[in-house]
Amino acid sequence: MSKWRPSGSCIYIIADIHGMFDEFELIMSRILPLRYTGGIEDKLILLGDYIDRRGESHLLIDRLIELKKEYPKQN
């Protein structure tokens, strides 16, 4: 699949991940890297429910920590 993006900034909102690490990584492969150049600034918003249902919750939390380090401007 290709990464098509509009020319303006994008807001990506992801909710209810429930420890589904593989599915989360699939989504991230479609939207990363976030853009910060030429007045274009993408925003990633995660709405919680990170841990639940699956045994991969620890991998998901580690990935969220990595994303925060990689994109420190994200609040």
C-alpha positions in Angstrom: 0.0 0.0 0.0 1.2 3.5 -0.7 1.2 6.4 1.7 -1.0 9.0 0.3 -1.3 12.2 2.3 -3.0 15.5 1.7 -0.6 18.5 1.2 -1.7 20.0 4.5 -1.2 18.7 8.0 -2.9 15.6 9.2 -4.4 14.7 12.6 -4.3 10.9 13.3 -6.5 9.8 16.2 -6.3 6.2 17.5 -8.4 4.9 20.3 -9.0 1.6 22.1 -5.7 -0.2 21.2 -6.3 -2.9 23.9 -2.7 -4.3 23.7 -3.0 -5.2 20.0 0.6 -4.5 19.1 0.6 -6.0 15.6 -2.4 -4.0 14.6 -1.0 -0.8 16.1 2.3 -1.3 14.2 0.3 -1.8 10.9 -1.4 1.6 11.5 2.0 3.2 12.4 3.5 1.9 9.2 0.9 3.8 7.2 1.3 7.2 9.0 4.9 7.4 10.2 7.1 9.4 9.8 5.1 12.4 11.1 5.9 15.6 9.2 7.3 18.8 10.7 8.6 20.7 7.7 7.5 23.5 5.5 4.7 24.6 7.8 3.2 21.1 7.7 2.9 19.5 11.1 1.1 16.2 11.6 -0.4 15.3 15.0 -0.8 11.9 16.5 -3.4 11.6 19.3 -3.8 8.3 21.2 -6.9 8.1 23.3 -6.1 5.4 25.8 -7.2 1.8 26.5 -3.6 0.7 25.8 -3.6 -2.4 28.0 -6.2 -5.0 27.8 -7.2 -8.3 26.2 -3.9 -9.3 24.7 -0.5 -10.5 26.0 1.3 -8.0 23.8 0.5 -5.0 26.1 4.1 -4.7 27.3 5.3 -4.4 23.6 2.7 -1.7 23.0 3.8 0.3 26.0 7.5 0.0 25.0 6.5 1.3 21.5 4.5 4.2 22.9 7.6 5.2 24.9 9.7 5.0 21.8 7.3 7.2 19.9 7.4 9.8 22.6 11.2 9.9 22.4 11.1 10.0 18.6 8.5 12.8 18.5 9.0 14.9 21.6 6.9 17.8 20.2 3.8 15.7 20.5 2.0 16.5 23.7 
